[in-house]
Amino acid sequence: MQTWTEAQARLVEVAAGRAPADLVIRGGVWVNVHTGELLPGHDVAIADGRVACVLPDAAANIGPETQVIEAAGRYMVPGLIDAHMHVESGMLTPARFAEAVIPHGTTTIFHDPHEIANVLGLDGVRLMRDESVIQPITMLTQMPSCAPSAPGLETTGHPITAGEVAQAMGWDGIVGLGEMMNFPAVAAGDPAMLAEIAATRAAGKTVGGHYASPDLGRAFAAYVAGGPADDHETVTEDQAIARVRQGMGAMLRLGSAWHDVAAQITAVTQAGLDASGFMLCTDDCHAGTLVHEGHMDRVVRHAIDCGCDPVVAIRMATLNSARHFGMERELGSITPGRRADVILTSDLRALPVELVIAQGRVVAEGGRLLVDCPRIEWPAAARSSVHLGRRLAAADFRVPAEGLESTVRVIGVIENQAPTRALTARLPVREGLVQPHGEVARIALVERHRGTGGVTNGFVSGFGYQGRMAVASTVAHDSHHMIVVGTCADNMAAAVARLDGLQGGITVFRDGAELAHVALPVAGLMSEAPASEIAAAAEAVNAAIRDCGCTMNNAIMQHVLLALVVIPELRISDLGLVDVTQFRIVEVVVR
């Protein structure tokens, strides 16, 4: 697709009726997100991948080579934008992710590859950027800000420095800084974090936020003053309103496990706030959700079901996001000069995605992908990222204690939410070792970047696992060591060995045998297989988890966030058990 400068002269000729268009959409209802109007009987003329004009009659732009699409009274909706997400969470490479979301009407993605940054550093970011920029849709990369997300509380594979952030701001395809998760450091005036933000602002780009705290006092004020422009960690109406009042963008997310839209969209639908400060996003969507439920079309439909006016919901997934990133002249509406990203749908409320145009090309119709999504060659270093240093045994997954019983700290999982609870439990001690009991299972974090052989042990509740079993994953936000949850140390050791052999993925063991796995050989996070195959493998893993007694919705997503040491209250890292309310390492055994 040509730049606007390259296309300008031809766009003028087409708009003036002096030249034919490449493509004309005839007789549709123009969903104008600038004015909130639905304007029937309009045509859209497209040239060089951009909208030339939108008029009641563009017949003068139809030449012998012009492709004509009859809208036949259907709604012409701007292509949908995901304002904040992580491609790696789909367990797919950027090309495979694009294949999965294009039929759902997503034509722009702002993605933060901080998952691969924690494994491969700046090289991993570059690889994600390289594959993103060659896709038939717009995939823009935010340079990760926090690897590790909380220095001193975890160790990452490759730390990101302020110098690397400044370097990346000069790359094509980098739109800003990824979510600034180390909010305590920003609020405290940490020079390294402030330098990353300053480098981004100096480049005229947007700083992503992540303020996972209910404290809206001085700490919040200091964080906002430090430069982050948005936040997707809000979970209540009051939190969303607080962000918008301070000039931040509130990103309301509906991912595979995070269902935060309903509680916050009331700020618009009931409190009556101006919707321009609100955006929709997914944050984390795994392959099964993409294949079976959708992507941003799912989020928009959900917002509408929550009482949001359809045009307002669409604006929150198009124009608002484009404006937020300073790209209103490129994206977010069906207006002259913008990239020609258009969805045709016959029902604005149910939003069936019947035809998708991206950058002036028909890319999907009737749920079927019509274009190729190019792939890069992932290097050997990206395919060999699991380094344990030694073979682990059952003895590595035990917590010593004295007496007959012991009080231990327990990570309490909350279904469909990112935060956890800091709990305690009284557990039996046999032969000097704490035993899991009832709802409480074992959890371990296995170092996998530098081959140290290190293991951190603790306890977790909420999954409801029964019998002798274990679930292990090399997806473990954000530092992506290997995380293992189980009731049996022997099965935990077997699961770890299996992932070492696969060089990444998720596996479920019971009674010494593997029930299911999904292989993720690219950085231990992604696969180059089609989304449908990964979705099937992930569903087999979910089914195996259910067979082990867990009734939780999307338990995989809950598993992979247990090491996320920037979201309260209690997490696990390679350095120990982390109290995220105080940002300090605490002992597993209390007494």
PLY file of the C-alpha trace (Angstrom):
ply
format ascii 1.0
element vertex 591
property float x
property float y
property float z
element edge 590
property int vertex1
property int vertex2
end_header
0.00 0.00 0.00
1.25 3.48 -0.84
1.82 6.16 1.73
-0.62 9.08 1.74
2.05 11.33 0.23
2.59 8.87 -2.61
-1.14 8.45 -3.16
-2.22 12.07 -2.67
-2.35 13.18 -6.31
-4.32 10.14 -7.44
-6.72 10.39 -4.49
-7.53 13.94 -5.60
-8.15 12.82 -9.18
-10.45 10.01 -8.08
-12.32 12.21 -5.60
-12.84 14.83 -8.30
-14.30 12.18 -10.62
-11.51 12.55 -13.14
-10.00 9.09 -12.65
-11.34 5.59 -11.99
-10.97 3.92 -8.61
-9.38 0.56 -7.94
-12.44 -0.53 -5.99
-15.90 0.91 -5.37
-18.32 -0.24 -2.69
-21.82 0.72 -3.84
-25.06 1.32 -2.02
-24.09 0.87 1.61
-24.99 2.49 4.91
-22.00 4.60 5.88
-21.25 4.17 9.60
-19.66 7.54 10.29
-17.76 7.27 13.56
-16.83 10.95 13.46
-20.42 12.14 13.72
-22.19 9.04 15.04
-24.48 8.98 11.99
-25.78 6.11 9.89
-25.95 7.45 6.32
-27.70 5.16 3.80
-27.15 5.15 0.06
-23.42 5.92 -0.03
-20.57 4.66 -2.18
-16.90 4.37 -1.18
-14.21 4.85 -3.83
-10.81 3.37 -3.04
-7.47 3.99 -4.77
-3.93 2.87 -3.90
-5.20 1.18 -0.73
-6.85 4.34 0.62
-10.28 5.89 0.69
-10.54 8.56 -2.02
-14.11 9.67 -1.38
-17.43 8.71 0.16
-20.36 10.03 -1.88
-24.03 9.26 -2.57
-22.95 8.32 -6.09
-19.44 7.28 -7.15
-20.46 5.91 -10.56
-17.98 8.29 -12.23
-15.18 6.38 -10.51
-16.07 3.03 -12.07
-13.81 2.23 -15.00
-13.25 -0.98 -16.97
-10.70 -2.26 -14.43
-12.53 -1.13 -11.29
-13.64 -3.83 -8.88
-17.22 -3.20 -7.78
-18.71 -4.59 -4.58
-22.45 -4.27 -4.08
-23.13 -3.47 -0.45
-26.87 -3.82 -1.12
-27.88 -1.77 1.89
-25.44 -3.38 4.28
-23.55 -1.35 6.85
-20.05 -0.16 5.94
-18.10 -0.28 9.22
-14.48 0.79 9.72
-12.10 -2.14 10.19
-11.76 -2.98 13.87
-8.73 -2.02 15.95
-7.36 -3.89 18.97
-5.91 -1.09 21.09
-3.79 -3.32 23.30
-2.82 -6.97 23.04
0.00 -9.50 23.00
0.21 -11.68 19.89
2.11 -14.35 21.82
-0.90 -14.92 24.07
-2.66 -16.47 21.10
0.17 -19.05 21.07
0.60 -18.06 17.42
3.27 -16.22 15.45
2.18 -12.85 13.99
1.39 -14.36 10.59
-0.75 -17.12 12.04
-2.44 -14.61 14.35
-3.28 -12.39 11.38
-4.78 -15.38 9.58
-7.02 -16.03 12.56
-8.31 -12.49 13.13
-8.74 -11.15 9.59
-12.02 -13.06 8.95
-13.36 -11.47 12.17
-12.88 -7.94 10.82
-9.75 -6.94 12.72
-7.66 -4.80 10.39
-5.34 -3.07 12.88
-3.48 -4.39 15.93
-1.38 -2.47 18.42
0.66 -5.22 20.04
3.26 -5.31 22.77
5.64 -8.30 22.35
6.95 -8.16 25.88
6.47 -11.91 26.18
9.17 -12.71 23.64
11.24 -9.77 24.90
11.56 -11.56 28.24
12.89 -14.65 26.46
14.97 -13.29 23.56
15.37 -9.59 24.36
15.61 -6.95 21.63
16.23 -9.64 19.00
12.85 -11.15 19.80
11.13 -7.78 19.47
12.76 -7.26 16.09
11.57 -10.67 14.88
7.99 -9.91 15.93
8.19 -6.51 14.24
9.66 -8.05 11.07
6.80 -10.50 10.66
4.17 -7.93 11.66
5.05 -5.30 9.06
4.64 -7.70 6.11
1.06 -8.72 6.94
-1.92 -7.70 4.78
-3.39 -5.87 7.78
-1.82 -3.15 9.92
0.15 -4.68 12.80
2.00 -2.01 14.78
4.46 -2.87 17.52
4.93 -1.23 20.89
8.48 -1.52 22.21
8.34 -3.50 25.47
9.13 -1.35 28.49
9.58 -3.78 31.35
11.74 -6.85 30.96
11.87 -7.78 33.74
8.52 -6.33 34.74
9.70 -5.87 38.33
13.50 -5.70 38.73
14.69 -7.34 41.93
11.63 -9.57 42.11
12.28 -11.74 39.05
14.99 -12.53 36.52
14.27 -12.42 32.82
16.07 -14.02 29.90
17.24 -10.72 28.43
16.67 -7.41 30.22
15.47 -4.46 28.15
17.41 -1.23 28.71
16.49 2.43 28.25
19.08 2.59 25.47
17.38 -0.23 23.61
14.03 1.52 23.97
15.50 4.69 22.48
17.02 2.64 19.65
13.75 0.90 18.82
11.87 4.21 18.61
13.66 4.78 15.30
12.49 1.51 13.74
9.70 1.39 11.18
6.58 -0.22 12.61
7.25 0.84 16.23
4.32 2.97 17.39
5.26 3.58 21.01
6.23 2.09 24.36
4.52 -1.04 25.61
2.68 -1.14 28.91
4.72 0.39 31.72
4.08 -2.34 34.30
6.59 -1.19 36.87
4.20 1.41 38.23
5.85 1.61 41.69
9.14 2.55 40.05
7.52 5.26 37.94
5.70 6.67 40.95
8.97 6.62 42.89
10.79 8.50 40.13
13.10 5.65 39.09
15.55 7.12 36.54
15.61 4.04 34.26
11.83 3.88 33.89
11.52 7.63 33.43
14.26 7.50 30.77
12.30 4.93 28.75
9.20 7.09 28.90
11.14 10.23 28.02
12.75 8.55 24.99
9.31 7.55 23.74
7.82 10.99 24.26
10.85 12.59 22.59
10.13 10.42 19.54
6.54 11.72 19.51
5.10 8.31 20.31
2.59 6.94 22.79
3.45 5.45 26.19
1.33 2.47 27.20
0.26 2.20 30.83
-0.39 -0.54 33.38
-1.41 0.65 36.82
-2.60 -2.47 38.65
-3.42 -0.88 41.99
-6.63 0.36 43.61
-4.72 3.29 45.14
-5.94 6.43 43.38
-4.08 8.84 45.64
-0.56 10.24 45.36
0.92 7.07 43.83
-1.58 7.20 40.97
-1.03 10.92 40.50
2.72 10.40 40.31
2.31 7.56 37.79
0.16 9.69 35.49
2.63 12.59 35.81
5.37 10.18 34.74
3.89 9.93 31.24
1.81 6.74 30.64
-1.12 7.61 28.39
-3.54 4.74 28.97
-4.42 1.79 31.19
-6.06 -1.57 30.52
-5.82 -2.87 34.10
-9.02 -1.16 35.23
-11.73 -3.52 36.44
-14.40 -1.19 37.89
-16.34 1.83 36.67
-14.68 4.10 39.25
-11.21 3.04 38.12
-12.01 3.66 34.46
-13.49 7.09 35.23
-10.44 8.01 37.31
-8.16 7.34 34.33
-10.22 9.36 31.89
-10.54 12.28 34.29
-6.73 12.45 34.41
-6.43 12.50 30.63
-5.54 8.83 30.23
-7.31 6.47 27.87
-9.32 3.73 29.56
-8.90 0.47 27.66
-11.73 -1.92 28.48
-10.70 -5.51 27.84
-12.48 -8.70 26.93
-9.94 -11.45 26.46
-10.07 -15.19 26.86
-10.08 -14.99 30.66
-10.46 -11.27 31.45
-14.07 -10.10 31.31
-13.76 -6.46 32.35
-16.03 -4.60 29.90
-19.39 -5.05 31.62
-18.26 -3.55 34.93
-16.78 -0.44 33.29
-18.84 0.43 30.25
-21.50 1.76 32.59
-19.29 4.86 32.78
-20.62 5.59 29.27
-24.00 3.85 29.27
-25.20 4.95 32.73
-22.91 7.65 34.11
-23.09 9.41 30.74
-19.40 10.20 30.29
-18.07 11.24 26.90
-17.07 7.99 25.18
-14.04 9.51 23.42
-11.71 8.54 26.28
-12.67 4.85 26.18
-11.28 2.10 23.95
-11.86 -1.63 23.56
-9.11 -4.24 23.54
-8.48 -7.94 24.15
-5.11 -7.89 25.98
-4.84 -11.71 25.89
-6.77 -13.97 23.50
-5.77 -17.59 23.00
-6.25 -19.51 19.77
-9.41 -21.29 20.91
-11.20 -17.99 21.50
-10.08 -16.67 18.12
-11.26 -19.75 16.24
-14.54 -20.36 18.04
-15.69 -16.96 19.30
-13.91 -14.19 17.43
-11.61 -11.31 18.15
-12.54 -7.62 18.22
-15.94 -8.41 16.72
-16.57 -10.45 19.87
-15.57 -7.50 22.05
-17.80 -5.04 20.18
-20.77 -7.42 20.30
-20.22 -7.85 24.04
-20.13 -4.08 24.57
-23.40 -3.76 22.67
-24.94 -6.57 24.74
-23.89 -4.60 27.83
-26.11 -1.72 26.70
-23.71 0.34 24.60
-25.07 2.01 21.48
-23.66 0.08 18.48
-22.08 3.12 16.83
-20.48 4.16 20.12
-19.13 0.63 20.64
-17.72 0.63 17.11
-16.13 4.05 17.69
-14.46 2.64 20.83
-12.93 -0.08 18.64
-11.92 2.17 15.74
-11.59 5.96 15.81
-10.89 6.31 19.54
-7.94 3.93 19.32
-6.54 5.55 16.18
-6.72 8.98 17.82
-5.08 7.70 20.97
-2.01 6.58 19.05
-1.89 9.75 16.95
-2.96 7.89 13.81
-6.38 9.42 13.16
-5.29 10.53 9.67
-4.34 6.93 8.82
-6.81 4.70 10.61
-10.12 4.38 12.37
-12.74 5.70 9.95
-14.05 5.40 6.41
-12.99 8.87 5.29
-10.70 10.30 2.59
-6.99 9.56 2.90
-7.35 6.82 5.49
-6.34 3.24 4.84
-9.28 1.53 3.19
-10.22 -0.84 6.03
-13.91 -1.70 5.75
-16.27 -4.37 7.06
-19.61 -5.13 5.44
-22.29 -6.39 7.82
-26.06 -6.78 7.52
-26.75 -6.27 11.23
-25.08 -3.55 13.27
-26.01 -5.13 16.58
-25.24 -8.82 15.92
-22.29 -7.72 13.74
-21.82 -10.71 11.45
-18.59 -10.03 9.56
-19.62 -10.77 5.97
-16.79 -9.16 4.01
-13.48 -7.60 5.08
-11.40 -5.11 3.13
-7.94 -4.20 4.44
-5.75 -1.57 2.79
-8.01 -1.64 -0.24
-7.99 -5.42 -0.78
-10.74 -7.92 -0.11
-9.05 -10.13 2.48
-11.93 -12.25 3.80
-15.51 -13.10 2.97
-18.05 -15.24 4.78
-15.48 -16.15 7.45
-12.98 -17.38 4.85
-9.48 -15.93 4.54
-8.72 -14.86 0.95
-5.09 -13.69 1.22
-1.71 -15.08 2.21
-0.07 -13.95 5.44
3.71 -14.02 4.84
6.03 -15.63 7.38
9.64 -15.03 8.31
12.22 -17.73 9.01
12.52 -17.99 12.79
16.19 -18.55 13.76
17.54 -21.50 15.74
17.93 -19.37 18.87
14.19 -18.78 18.88
13.52 -22.50 18.57
15.84 -23.58 21.38
14.94 -21.44 24.39
14.34 -23.97 27.19
17.55 -24.37 29.22
17.01 -26.18 32.53
20.63 -27.07 33.28
19.76 -30.43 34.84
17.05 -33.08 35.00
14.64 -32.32 37.83
13.27 -34.95 40.23
10.29 -35.15 42.57
12.48 -33.98 45.46
12.82 -30.59 43.74
9.12 -29.87 44.29
8.86 -30.16 48.07
8.60 -27.57 50.85
10.35 -28.44 54.14
8.85 -27.52 57.52
8.97 -28.58 61.17
6.27 -30.06 63.38
3.05 -31.84 62.45
1.33 -28.86 60.78
2.47 -25.65 59.19
0.84 -22.37 58.15
1.82 -21.47 54.60
1.10 -18.64 52.19
-1.20 -19.66 49.32
-1.82 -17.96 45.97
-5.61 -17.73 45.63
-6.77 -17.80 42.00
-9.81 -15.65 41.08
-11.76 -16.98 38.11
-11.87 -14.66 35.06
-9.66 -12.04 36.70
-5.95 -11.25 36.61
-5.51 -10.42 40.34
-4.96 -13.19 42.91
-5.60 -13.30 46.65
-2.90 -13.64 49.29
-4.24 -16.48 51.44
-2.88 -18.70 54.17
-3.65 -22.33 54.95
-2.81 -24.80 57.71
-1.32 -27.88 56.01
-0.09 -31.20 57.38
3.63 -31.94 57.62
4.93 -35.48 57.11
8.58 -36.49 57.37
9.57 -32.82 57.43
7.69 -31.91 54.24
4.52 -29.81 53.82
1.74 -31.79 52.13
-0.90 -30.29 49.80
-4.41 -30.87 51.10
-7.96 -30.23 49.96
-8.16 -27.22 47.59
-4.46 -26.44 48.06
-2.06 -27.73 45.40
1.67 -27.36 44.84
3.09 -24.68 42.56
6.68 -24.35 41.33
8.60 -21.91 39.16
11.46 -23.58 37.24
14.19 -21.30 35.85
14.49 -21.95 32.12
16.56 -19.13 30.56
20.06 -19.57 31.94
20.13 -23.23 32.97
20.60 -22.53 36.67
18.51 -25.53 37.73
16.69 -23.26 40.18
13.20 -24.12 41.50
10.92 -21.94 43.63
8.15 -23.80 45.46
4.86 -22.65 46.93
1.13 -23.41 47.15
-1.94 -22.38 45.16
-5.70 -22.83 45.54
-8.75 -22.38 43.34
-8.19 -24.96 40.61
-9.88 -27.86 42.38
-7.43 -30.49 41.15
-7.86 -34.07 42.30
-5.77 -37.24 42.10
-2.07 -37.42 41.20
-1.55 -34.83 38.47
0.42 -31.84 37.18
0.10 -29.02 34.63
3.28 -27.39 33.31
3.78 -24.45 30.95
6.66 -22.43 29.49
4.16 -19.63 29.02
4.40 -17.89 32.40
3.87 -14.14 32.23
5.93 -12.10 32.21
9.40 -13.58 32.63
8.29 -16.88 31.04
10.19 -19.37 33.08
8.44 -22.74 33.42
5.50 -22.86 35.81
4.13 -26.12 37.24
0.99 -26.71 39.30
0.16 -30.13 40.66
-0.88 -32.38 43.49
1.99 -34.85 42.97
5.73 -34.08 42.85
6.46 -37.10 40.65
4.00 -35.92 37.99
5.39 -32.40 38.24
8.89 -33.70 37.46
7.55 -35.72 34.51
5.72 -32.69 33.10
8.87 -30.56 33.33
10.91 -33.18 31.48
8.28 -33.34 28.72
8.41 -29.59 28.10
12.19 -29.69 28.08
11.96 -32.22 25.25
9.35 -30.21 23.35
11.34 -27.00 23.82
8.23 -25.29 25.06
4.49 -25.65 25.41
1.84 -26.75 27.88
1.32 -30.29 29.13
-1.00 -32.15 31.52
0.09 -35.31 33.35
-1.91 -37.69 35.50
-0.69 -40.89 37.16
2.64 -40.66 35.32
1.19 -40.39 31.81
0.62 -37.39 29.57
-3.05 -36.62 28.90
-2.55 -33.79 26.40
-0.10 -31.14 25.28
0.29 -28.18 22.95
3.78 -27.68 21.51
5.05 -24.08 21.39
8.57 -24.31 20.00
9.01 -20.63 19.03
10.52 -19.06 22.17
8.47 -21.54 24.23
5.51 -19.22 23.55
4.24 -19.67 20.00
3.63 -22.11 17.19
3.77 -21.72 13.43
0.88 -24.16 13.04
-2.52 -22.81 11.92
-4.77 -21.39 14.61
-7.27 -24.23 14.18
-4.60 -26.82 15.07
-3.40 -24.90 18.11
-6.99 -24.31 19.19
-7.67 -28.05 19.00
-4.52 -28.87 20.97
-5.35 -26.21 23.56
-8.88 -27.56 23.91
-7.44 -31.03 24.49
-5.30 -29.52 27.26
-8.36 -27.79 28.72
-10.29 -31.06 28.57
-7.45 -32.83 30.37
-7.45 -30.13 33.02
-11.19 -30.64 33.50
-10.60 -34.37 33.78
-8.24 -33.59 36.66
-11.09 -31.92 38.56
-10.86 -28.27 37.53
-14.17 -26.59 36.63
-12.68 -23.14 36.13
-13.37 -21.27 32.90
-10.22 -21.15 30.77
-7.87 -22.52 33.39
-4.87 -22.23 31.03
-5.04 -18.45 31.14
-5.16 -18.54 34.94
-2.13 -20.84 35.04
0.06 -18.69 32.83
-0.44 -15.55 34.94
0.60 -17.04 38.28
4.11 -15.58 37.89
2.96 -12.08 36.91
4.65 -10.16 39.70
3.13 -6.76 38.85
-0.50 -7.66 39.57
-1.58 -8.12 43.20
-1.72 -9.84 45.50
0.55 -12.89 45.62
2.72 -14.39 42.85
5.69 -16.67 42.34
8.99 -15.93 40.61
12.43 -17.48 40.19
13.51 -15.41 43.19
10.73 -16.51 45.54
7.15 -15.87 46.54
6.23 -12.24 45.83
3.86 -10.06 47.87
2.79 -7.66 45.12
0.98 -5.33 47.51
4.33 -4.52 49.10
6.64 -5.55 46.25
8.84 -7.80 48.36
9.86 -11.44 48.60
8.12 -13.35 51.40
8.57 -16.80 52.91
6.25 -19.63 51.90
6.14 -21.08 55.40
4.74 -18.54 57.87
5.14 -20.76 60.95
0 1
1 2
2 3
3 4
4 5
5 6
6 7
7 8
8 9
9 10
10 11
11 12
12 13
13 14
14 15
15 16
16 17
17 18
18 19
19 20
20 21
21 22
22 23
23 24
24 25
25 26
26 27
27 28
28 29
29 30
30 31
31 32
32 33
33 34
34 35
35 36
36 37
37 38
38 39
39 40
40 41
41 42
42 43
43 44
44 45
45 46
46 47
47 48
48 49
49 50
50 51
51 52
52 53
53 54
54 55
55 56
56 57
57 58
58 59
59 60
60 61
61 62
62 63
63 64
64 65
65 66
66 67
67 68
68 69
69 70
70 71
71 72
72 73
73 74
74 75
75 76
76 77
77 78
78 79
79 80
80 81
81 82
82 83
83 84
84 85
85 86
86 87
87 88
88 89
89 90
90 91
91 92
92 93
93 94
94 95
95 96
96 97
97 98
98 99
99 100
100 101
101 102
102 103
103 104
104 105
105 106
106 107
107 108
108 109
109 110
110 111
111 112
112 113
113 114
114 115
115 116
116 117
117 118
118 119
119 120
120 121
121 122
122 123
123 124
124 125
125 126
126 127
127 128
128 129
129 130
130 131
131 132
132 133
133 134
134 135
135 136
136 137
137 138
138 139
139 140
140 141
141 142
142 143
143 144
144 145
145 146
146 147
147 148
148 149
149 150
150 151
151 152
152 153
153 154
154 155
155 156
156 157
157 158
158 159
159 160
160 161
161 162
162 163
163 164
164 165
165 166
166 167
167 168
168 169
169 170
170 171
171 172
172 173
173 174
174 175
175 176
176 177
177 178
178 179
179 180
180 181
181 182
182 183
183 184
184 185
185 186
186 187
187 188
188 189
189 190
190 191
191 192
192 193
193 194
194 195
195 196
196 197
197 198
198 199
199 200
200 201
201 202
202 203
203 204
204 205
205 206
206 207
207 208
208 209
209 210
210 211
211 212
212 213
213 214
214 215
215 216
216 217
217 218
218 219
219 220
220 221
221 222
222 223
223 224
224 225
225 226
226 227
227 228
228 229
229 230
230 231
231 232
232 233
233 234
234 235
235 236
236 237
237 238
238 239
239 240
240 241
241 242
242 243
243 244
244 245
245 246
246 247
247 248
248 249
249 250
250 251
251 252
252 253
253 254
254 255
255 256
256 257
257 258
258 259
259 260
260 261
261 262
262 263
263 264
264 265
265 266
266 267
267 268
268 269
269 270
270 271
271 272
272 273
273 274
274 275
275 276
276 277
277 278
278 279
279 280
280 281
281 282
282 283
283 284
284 285
285 286
286 287
287 288
288 289
289 290
290 291
291 292
292 293
293 294
294 295
295 296
296 297
297 298
298 299
299 300
300 301
301 302
302 303
303 304
304 305
305 306
306 307
307 308
308 309
309 310
310 311
311 312
312 313
313 314
314 315
315 316
316 317
317 318
318 319
319 320
320 321
321 322
322 323
323 324
324 325
325 326
326 327
327 328
328 329
329 330
330 331
331 332
332 333
333 334
334 335
335 336
336 337
337 338
338 339
339 340
340 341
341 342
342 343
343 344
344 345
345 346
346 347
347 348
348 349
349 350
350 351
351 352
352 353
353 354
354 355
355 356
356 357
357 358
358 359
359 360
360 361
361 362
362 363
363 364
364 365
365 366
366 367
367 368
368 369
369 370
370 371
371 372
372 373
373 374
374 375
375 376
376 377
377 378
378 379
379 380
380 381
381 382
382 383
383 384
384 385
385 386
386 387
387 388
388 389
389 390
390 391
391 392
392 393
393 394
394 395
395 396
396 397
397 398
398 399
399 400
400 401
401 402
402 403
403 404
404 405
405 406
406 407
407 408
408 409
409 410
410 411
411 412
412 413
413 414
414 415
415 416
416 417
417 418
418 419
419 420
420 421
421 422
422 423
423 424
424 425
425 426
426 427
427 428
428 429
429 430
430 431
431 432
432 433
433 434
434 435
435 436
436 437
437 438
438 439
439 440
440 441
441 442
442 443
443 444
444 445
445 446
446 447
447 448
448 449
449 450
450 451
451 452
452 453
453 454
454 455
455 456
456 457
457 458
458 459
459 460
460 461
461 462
462 463
463 464
464 465
465 466
466 467
467 468
468 469
469 470
470 471
471 472
472 473
473 474
474 475
475 476
476 477
477 478
478 479
479 480
480 481
481 482
482 483
483 484
484 485
485 486
486 487
487 488
488 489
489 490
490 491
491 492
492 493
493 494
494 495
495 496
496 497
497 498
498 499
499 500
500 501
501 502
502 503
503 504
504 505
505 506
506 507
507 508
508 509
509 510
510 511
511 512
512 513
513 514
514 515
515 516
516 517
517 518
518 519
519 520
520 521
521 522
522 523
523 524
524 525
525 526
526 527
527 528
528 529
529 530
530 531
531 532
532 533
533 534
534 535
535 536
536 537
537 538
538 539
539 540
540 541
541 542
542 543
543 544
544 545
545 546
546 547
547 548
548 549
549 550
550 551
551 552
552 553
553 554
554 555
555 556
556 557
557 558
558 559
559 560
560 561
561 562
562 563
563 564
564 565
565 566
566 567
567 568
568 569
569 570
570 571
571 572
572 573
573 574
574 575
575 576
576 577
577 578
578 579
579 580
580 581
581 582
582 583
583 584
584 585
585 586
586 587
587 588
588 589
589 590
